Amino acid sequence: MRSCPIWAMPAQGVGPQQNREGDVIIYGLKACDTCRKATKALEQSRLQDIREAPVPEETLTAALAQFGEALINRRSTTWRTLPEADRNAAPLDLIAEHPAVMKRPLIDADGALYLGWGKDVQAALLGA
């Protein structure tokens, strides 16, 4: 059997991945329709379920710096059920404790971050 370098192996079923050149990592939930649509549209992407493997801290920090409070989905069911004390937590602490409160998907395309799957993000990533 011929050996396969680790970078050539499929990423399915493994823990958090570091983004390699040309990779697109979609941070979201397997059950999220929007995350599944983005994964299907972006052929070279892989979906990392944030409940199973959290977003790397450096990626989350960069996303917070870029998107600010928009990183928290205040319309989500998770947000609406949070006690007031949890809602007042720092965004990164809140996402660490309740991953589903993060707006999804968070897309890391070769180091460039995108939030959501709106027409602007689709145009930037698909060239449409």
N, C-alpha and C positions, 0 to 999 in steps of 0.2 A: 504494500500500500504506500502510495506516495504521500509524503508529509505536506501539510498545508500550513502556510504561515498564519499566525494568529489573526493578522489584520484581514485576511481573506475569508475568515469564518463568518457565517451569518451571526447576527447579534441577537436573534430571537432567543428568549429564555435565559438571558444572562443579566447580570446586574448593570449598574450604571456604566455608561460608556463615555470615554473622552471623545470629543468630536475630532475626527481626522479630516484632512483636506478632502473636500468633495462630499462629505457626509452631511446629511440632514437628519437631525434628531428632533422628533416631535415629543415634547413633554406634555402629557395629558393623562386621560383615563381611557382604558380600553372600552368602557361602556359609553363614552361620550361620542355622540353622532358627529359632531363637528371635527373632533380629533380623527375619527375614522375617515371622514371625507378628505381631510388634509393628507392623511397617510396614503390614501388611494390615489390622490391627484399627484403627489410628489413621489414618483416611482423609486427614487434612490433613498427614500426615507425609512426610518424605523420609529415606531411608537414606543416610548418608554413610559410605562404606567407609573405615575408619581406616587401612588399608594404602595407599590411594591419596591420601587427604587427611587428615592427622592432626587430632585434636581440637584446637581452639584452646587455647592455653596458659592463658588466663584461665578457660575452662570446665573444663579439667583440674584447675587449682589449686582452683577452687571445689568440684569433685567430691571431691578428696582431703580438703579441709577438712570436707565434709559426711559422706562415707562412710568415710574413713580407709583402713585396710588392706583393707577389703572391696572396694576398687577393683581389687585384684590378684586374679585368679582362680588360686588355688593348686591347683585340681583340673584345670586345662587341660593338654593335651598339651604346649603350648609351655612351661609352667612346669616340667613334669617333665623336659624335655630340656635345661633351662638349667644351665650350670655353676654351682657354688656361689658363685663370685665374682659372677656376674650376679644371682643371687637376693638377694644382700646389698646391691644398689644401691638408691638412693632410689627410691620408687615412680614419681615423674614421669620420672626418667631411664630406669627400666626400661621404662615404657610407650613412651617415645620410641624406644628401641632395639628393643623387641619389642612392637609394638602388639597382637598377638593375646593377650598376657597380661592385658589389661584385661578385667574382667568386663563382659559384654555382655547386653543393650544398655545404653548410657548414654543416657538420654532427656532432652533439653532441651525442655521444654514451656513456651514463653513465659517463659523465665528460671528456672523451677523444675526442679530436677534429680531424676531418678529412676534407680535402678540395678536392672537385672534386669527380668524380665517375670513376676514372681510375682503371686499373686492380689491382694496389697495394692496393687501398682503398677497393675494392671489396673483395680481398683476406683477408684483415685484419678483415673485418666485417662479411663476409660470410664463412670464413674458406675454401674458394675454392682455 
